[in-house]
């Protein structure tokens, strides 16, 4: 955590940690200043039309802002999220990719990257769960709609992308279903007949 949060500060990114059913957000003075400018000079309808900004609004009301996340957290965390300008996230991502033996990172948006330990992914978890329950992977189905689902879709033979997924996610999946807003998972499971495929 220390290495990544230090790198985030150097790249003017803010760190978000999901912790104790809430969020802890580490903001530098520079990032806080940008947030204040955005709040006062962008009309609310423009700020919160974008889904990423809506999520930021949610986190702003359900988070604790701190100067140093390392001294605030006193238990292990599952992942770290870093947000900021696209060019700064790009630099940060280059470092993560160059250290893929240590980190597993994926972009959620152009301005956001999540980072786990290299051994952690939804694909690893799915294999572990299937093995624990003694279920062959070919008897499972996985659904995904974004980059954090890629390892899962690559692991599970019956992989399904939601209609609202990006093109890369759709290309990794064997099938496509309706969007999240159209109950795509229920639709697929009702229509899917593995015997005839």
C-alpha positions, 0 to 999 in steps of 0.5 A: 500500500505504501509504495502505491499510495506514494506513487499516486501522490507523485502522479496527483491521483487520489487513493480510495480504499473500501474499508469497514463498509465505507470508503477512506479517500486520501486526497492531496491539497491539489486534488482537494482544490480541484474538487472545490473548483468542480463543485462551485464552477460546474452546474450540478446537472453537468457534474452528475450526468456522468456515471463516474461523477455520480459514483464520486458523489456517492463516495463523497457522502459515504467516505472519510477523507484523510491526509494519509490512508496508511495511518488510517487503515489498521486491517488488511484491504482487498484492493486499492482504487486510484482516480485522477486525470487520464494522463496521470492514470496512464503513467500509474498504469505503466508502473503497474504493468511493469510490475505485474508479478506484484500487482494486478491492475485494471482500468474501470474508466479512463480516469480510474484504475483498481489494483489487487495483489498479482495473485488476486482475480475473479478468475482465481476465485472462480476456480477456487470456488468450483474446486471447493464445491467439486463443480467442473468449470464447464458446468458454470456460467460467468457474467461480466461487463467491464475490465475487472471481469476479464480474468473471470470471462477468460477462466469460465468456458461459458462466459457471458458479456452484458450488452452494455459491456465494452467491446473488449469485454464482449470479445472475451465472452462466448455469449452476449446477453441483454444489458444490466438494466434489462435483467440480462442475467435472468434473460440468459439463464431462462433462454440458455440450453447447454444441451443444444449448444 
